[in-house]
Amino acid sequence: MANLYGTVLLIFASLIWGSAYPSMEYSFNLGVGVFSLLTVRFFIGGLILSIIYFKELKGLSIEEIKICFWSSVFVFIMFFTMSYGLLYISSSRGAALFSSYLIFTLIIKRVLKKAQFSAINISYSLLIIIGIFYVNKNGLSLNGFSIGDFYSILSGFCFALNIVYLEQNSNKMSYKKLSVIQMFLCGFFSLIFINVFNEKPFPLTKALTMNILYLSIVVTAFAYTAQNQALKFVDAEKASVILSTQSISTIFISVMVFGEVLSTNMIIGIIFIGLGIFLYSMSTGQKNKKLIGSKHKRA
């Protein structure tokens, strides 16, 4: 039951994050600086969460401070590299390259556990990544590697680091404390870099204000808290697979909100992602059967 709850939380986060890339790109096109947007997003998100979880924020141990700090470093680097990537490449290309976190999650977990890759691990990861490239209209073509591509891949690497790190440490502290402190620490890091890069103030319009509030409250505060809570119940590898569906949610948002027409590439991509997730679910089902079988033998 707890595993199902974690899965539902991750699906919610994936649906919300499907809209994040076009929303960020919209803000940057209106002249909002990368660190200015991150500062506003994180401080508003932190304020909202601190009001909701006010009673949970009493006392922090040294170990909790350490967990919050390192997780916030990973999250901050992930967000600013993701954002900088969008200054050079399209949101669809950035989302496709960000999906490299699937491979990075596998590699990091195998290195930490000193385990070998299985054919199924590699197969479902490749199927999902190929699907994401097709979903984001690129096919398998990158048409030349750029600095924006590098930033997007680095963002995926930091995301993988964070979900593996939280999988190992999420039971050592409340996800509510973690989410609130993450928001404020990342906002503080962003504020420092506003001054380092001397970003200029940006004019606020009604549309831009609504977009920033959506990014701050729904995408940053609520969706990220859902992910933090989910990692108490779901392992990092499964989380990375579920979150890969955000590209599919991007399609539905584009079709329903912006009137975009489904292309052949998008349909091919959905099929590949579906096959990858099906292969993953089959592999975990086999693991569970073996585990149950071994328990019966011991009994």
Order of alpha helices (4+ residues) and beta strands (2+ residues): alpha-alpha-alpha-alpha-alpha-alpha-alpha-alpha-alpha-alpha-alpha-alpha-alpha-alpha
